């Protein structure tokens, strides 16, 4: 996050509506192709047995041909040398062939490969750590900064973060000056990466953007700050330092955010139990 501005994650918290039901959708069909639900069932001519037989045989022949073609395509004998190269389109997460990460102290992943995929893994996991509830206490925040940022920037980063997580900012989230929630309530802050992309990569530096959704708010009786979802893109500038990727700078912007679905909002108790029962992930590209 940019350390010269207010915390970009939650400063505009009130702008995010609680997901709720949406009106039903009516489909407009092309002229002459009306929906049978409104115009009544269509009447078609009777198909003769001979025509039906020919149709079935044709379908079976096409299916056999498709299977044969697929089997032939899957055995090229070139050991993947002619496989399609990654393009600009979205690609699913897949193993790199190396052990992507190992867990270090305090549950913070470390030991990422020195590769573009390793940089993506690092950025995704750093977003999870920095978007968690540890960032809202001074002790937890400083521990994360020491672990994830380059050493020569850690002190400056701590100072900037402490200013961003001011008592006024914490109060807007229902927390006290120490980052603690009121008695009987649970503060929830969780980041869930949706995807990553490499903007720039060299041997010792990388710029990686992480598109993510998040949960933020207070769960508990009579909460004035209900748990809501957010959507942001978090961009990390990384440098290879002391055998791992470390953050040199980061910034965020809102979105892209999809249209809220039709799922009714859960109660505070349901959200609180879900967060307690479902742990997070270690991400590997």
Secondary structure, DSSP 8 states (H G I E B T S, - for coil): --TTSS-TTTTTGGGS--------------TT---HHHH---------HHHHHHHHHHHHHHHHHHHHHHHHHT--SSTTTTS----SS-------SS---EE-GGG-EE---SSHHHHHHHHHHHHHHHTSGGGGSHHHHHHHHHHHB-HHHHHHHHHHHHHHT-HHHHHHTTB-TTS-B-TT-EEEEEEEEEEEEEEEE-SSEEEEEEEEEEEEEEESTT-SS--EEEEEEEEEEEEEETTEEEEEEEEEEE-------S-----HHHHHHHHHHS-------
